[in-house]
Structure formats: structure tokens, C-alpha cells
Amino acid sequence: MTGTMTLGELMDARKVDRKILAEAMGVSVPAVYRWADGTAWPALDKLQSLAALLHMTTDELLGVLTYTKAVRQ
């Protein structure tokens, strides 16, 4: 799955609600939407939590984030 879908697509495929994710991570809902569409990346201190909530490793998550950024450009 890594490198073949954007973070937003991954969140949709795993049925991750952006509002619930934002609350679980202690960030704003708009921040999660920016991560999902590739206009922003989570801070380094949030990567491990985000990966755990998405049931993936941080390496896998970084691959998804890199792909999301490439798709946006």
C-alpha cells in the first residue's frame, strides 16, 4: 500500500474519521485535512502516534507522506 496512495486515500480506505483522528492526536481538524491532501505534514512528534493510529510503521507512513507530496506537485 505504501507509495501507491495518498494519506487521504489511506485514511479513507481504513475508514479513519478525520475529526476523531484530530481529537485522538490533540491537533485541529483542519490540520488533519491538510495532512490528508498533502498541503502540510504532521510534526515529527506526531508521526509515531499517527502511524500507530493507522496501524503502520513510521517508515511506511513516511512513504505515504512522500507519495502524497509528489502527487500534489
C-alpha positions in Angstrom: 0.0 0.0 0.0 2.9 2.4 0.7 3.8 4.6 -2.2 0.6 3.9 -4.1 -1.9 6.0 -2.3 -2.0 9.4 -0.7 -2.5 9.8 3.0 -6.1 11.0 2.4 -6.8 7.9 0.3 -5.2 5.7 3.0 -7.4 7.3 5.7 -10.5 6.8 3.5 -9.6 3.1 2.8 -9.1 2.5 6.5 -12.3 4.4 7.3 -10.4 6.9 9.6 -12.6 9.8 10.6 -10.5 13.0 10.4 -12.3 14.6 13.3 -11.8 11.6 15.6 -8.2 11.3 14.5 -7.6 15.0 15.2 -9.1 14.6 18.7 -7.0 11.5 19.4 -3.8 13.3 18.4 -4.6 16.6 20.0 -4.5 18.6 16.8 -7.0 20.6 14.9 -9.4 19.1 12.3 -8.0 21.4 9.6 -4.5 20.2 10.4 -5.6 16.6 9.6 -7.3 17.7 6.4 -4.0 19.4 5.4 -2.1 16.2 6.1 -4.6 14.2 4.1 -4.4 16.5 1.0 -0.7 16.9 1.2 -0.6 20.7 1.8 1.1 20.1 5.2 2.9 17.3 7.0 2.5 16.3 10.6 5.2 17.5 13.0 7.8 14.9 13.8 6.5 14.4 17.3 3.1 13.4 15.8 4.4 10.8 13.3 4.7 7.9 15.7 1.2 8.5 17.1 -0.2 8.9 13.6 1.5 5.7 12.4 0.2 3.7 15.4 -3.4 5.0 14.8 -3.2 4.0 11.2 -1.7 0.6 12.1 1.5 1.0 10.2 5.2 1.7 10.9 6.7 5.2 10.7 8.7 4.1 7.7 5.5 3.1 5.9 3.8 6.3 6.9 6.8 8.4 5.6 6.5 6.6 2.3 2.8 7.5 2.1 3.6 11.2 3.0 6.3 11.4 0.4 4.0 10.0 -2.2 1.2 12.4 -1.2 3.7 15.3 -1.7 4.8 14.0 -5.1 1.2 13.7 -6.3 0.4 17.3 -5.3 3.3 18.6 -7.3 
